Amino acid sequence: MTTRPASQQMKSTFPGSPPPRVIQRKCTRCGLCLTVCPANVFEIHNKRIAAVKTQYCIQCGHCGSMCPSNAIVVSSAETKKLSALGPDALPSPRSLQLLLRSRRSVRRYKRKPLTKKDLHTIIEAGRYTATGSNSQNIRYMVVTDPKKIAELREITVPAVMKLFATAAKTASLPFASYLLGDALVDKLKNQYGPGMKLFYERQSRGEDRLFFDAPAIMLVCGDRWDETTGFSCAAALYNCSLKAHTIGVGCCFNGFIQTTVNNNPKIRKWFGIPRSQKCYGAMTLGYQDVQYNRLVKRKQPDVTWF
Ligand SMILES: Cc1cc2nc3c(=O)[nH]c(=O)nc-3n(C[C@H](O)[C@H](O)[C@H](O)COP(=O)(O)O)c2cc1C
């Protein structure tokens, strides 16, 4: 018997996704769904567990993917058991750590377009990223047309230079530290300022220090109003970069494009990003034309234990 309380008729947060329902003849009343559902959808009624507050369901699929007796039907959970994939399906801690350590920024790409198939493979990794309230509201923008990349480069370089010139000017004001903070003023004067000069010199000589002649550029955008969007987008892009690494596609995150998209109306318009959204990450991608022969060392993590 399937219980369908009246409230199940209410509109779901995810229109088009049927809300979860409990198959009573399979339910052992273990109560796991009550504990794991982050949206408090399940309730006990007449000693039976029922999906009641389905209007709050975020389609995370926790109920359906955990239920030991397969008593919950929810469209976002696969029917096949994870254990069917075998004990070695997941990477070991060692191989995952190696994947994380061996992913490096790649700034040399083969002069070969990225296939749509590989781009899809990469974006598939972003698809399974955790998102705030399971909103899954990450918007990917992928530029692969060489003419469009050239066009974007053309408008981005002056925008980057303008942005840094303004920042450098501000850093030289007497009250700069008050406005920007000591650390940023120091960076602008001693690192970013001289660095931008070098960047511009090499760019003017015909080198592409902005996109490194990458055959693809990917951006992640999302709604500004949601405080969690930034994290979701960055995590998704990072997952994409890791997946890319496994198929020989190198990536380099790109703060220039991210910053200019968010600060330059012309570039925002070029991408068609509305004011209600923001770019939370960008990267260049291409088949890797360099080999990293050694891993690198990093600082010890700065951890505060309580
Ligand atoms: C948010 C972010 C923005 C970045 N922006 C740029 C960029 O605009 N240009 C660039 O060449 N590298 C950029 N990088 C790459 C960093 O320089 C690089 O991650 C760092 O030096 C560590 O090297 P690794 O990625 O090889 O470990 C960026 C990285 C991050 C995380």
Ligand as a Chemical Component Dictionary entry (heavy atoms), coordinates in Angstrom:
data_LIG
# 
_chem_comp.id                   LIG 
_chem_comp.type                 NON-POLYMER 
_chem_comp.pdbx_formal_charge   0 
_chem_comp.three_letter_code    LIG 
# 
loop_
_chem_comp_atom.comp_id 
_chem_comp_atom.atom_id 
_chem_comp_atom.alt_atom_id 
_chem_comp_atom.type_symbol 
_chem_comp_atom.charge 
_chem_comp_atom.model_Cartn_x 
_chem_comp_atom.model_Cartn_y 
_chem_comp_atom.model_Cartn_z 
_chem_comp_atom.pdbx_ordinal 
LIG C1  C1  C 0 40.731 31.483 -7.926  1  
LIG C2  C2  C 0 41.979 31.284 -8.735  2  
LIG C3  C3  C 0 42.286 32.199 -9.721  3  
LIG C4  C4  C 0 43.413 32.015 -10.512 4  
LIG N1  N1  N 0 43.678 32.893 -11.524 5  
LIG C5  C5  C 0 44.722 32.690 -12.339 6  
LIG C6  C6  C 0 44.945 33.540 -13.465 7  
LIG O1  O1  O 0 44.203 34.479 -13.727 8  
LIG N2  N2  N 0 45.998 33.285 -14.263 9  
LIG C7  C7  C 0 46.860 32.247 -14.013 10 
LIG O2  O2  O 0 47.804 32.068 -14.766 11 
LIG N3  N3  N 0 46.662 31.412 -12.957 12 
LIG C8  C8  C 0 45.616 31.599 -12.123 13 
LIG N4  N4  N 0 45.383 30.743 -11.074 14 
LIG C9  C9  C 0 46.265 29.593 -10.859 15 
LIG C10 C10 C 0 47.169 29.732 -9.621  16 
LIG O3  O3  O 0 48.218 30.587 -9.916  17 
LIG C11 C11 C 0 47.643 28.320 -9.239  18 
LIG O4  O4  O 0 46.539 27.552 -8.856  19 
LIG C12 C12 C 0 48.651 28.352 -8.102  20 
LIG O5  O5  O 0 49.819 28.993 -8.473  21 
LIG C13 C13 C 0 49.006 26.921 -7.654  22 
LIG O6  O6  O 0 49.489 26.151 -8.735  23 
LIG P1  P1  P 0 48.814 24.774 -9.126  24 
LIG O7  O7  O 0 47.397 25.048 -9.517  25 
LIG O8  O8  O 0 49.612 24.236 -10.265 26 
LIG O9  O9  O 0 48.895 23.871 -7.930  27 
LIG C14 C14 C 0 44.276 30.903 -10.277 28 
LIG C15 C15 C 0 43.941 29.994 -9.263  29 
LIG C16 C16 C 0 42.819 30.171 -8.511  30 
LIG C17 C17 C 0 42.469 29.142 -7.469  31 
# 
loop_
_chem_comp_bond.comp_id 
_chem_comp_bond.atom_id_1 
_chem_comp_bond.atom_id_2 
_chem_comp_bond.value_order 
_chem_comp_bond.pdbx_ordinal 
LIG C1  C2  SING 1  
LIG C2  C3  SING 2  
LIG C2  C16 DOUB 3  
LIG C3  C4  DOUB 4  
LIG C4  N1  SING 5  
LIG C4  C14 SING 6  
LIG N1  C5  DOUB 7  
LIG C5  C6  SING 8  
LIG C5  C8  SING 9  
LIG C6  O1  DOUB 10 
LIG C6  N2  SING 11 
LIG N2  C7  SING 12 
LIG C7  O2  DOUB 13 
LIG C7  N3  SING 14 
LIG N3  C8  DOUB 15 
LIG C8  N4  SING 16 
LIG N4  C9  SING 17 
LIG N4  C14 SING 18 
LIG C9  C10 SING 19 
LIG C10 O3  SING 20 
LIG C10 C11 SING 21 
LIG C11 O4  SING 22 
LIG C11 C12 SING 23 
LIG C12 O5  SING 24 
LIG C12 C13 SING 25 
LIG C13 O6  SING 26 
LIG O6  P1  SING 27 
LIG P1  O7  DOUB 28 
LIG P1  O8  SING 29 
LIG P1  O9  SING 30 
LIG C14 C15 DOUB 31 
LIG C15 C16 SING 32 
LIG C16 C17 SING 33 
# 
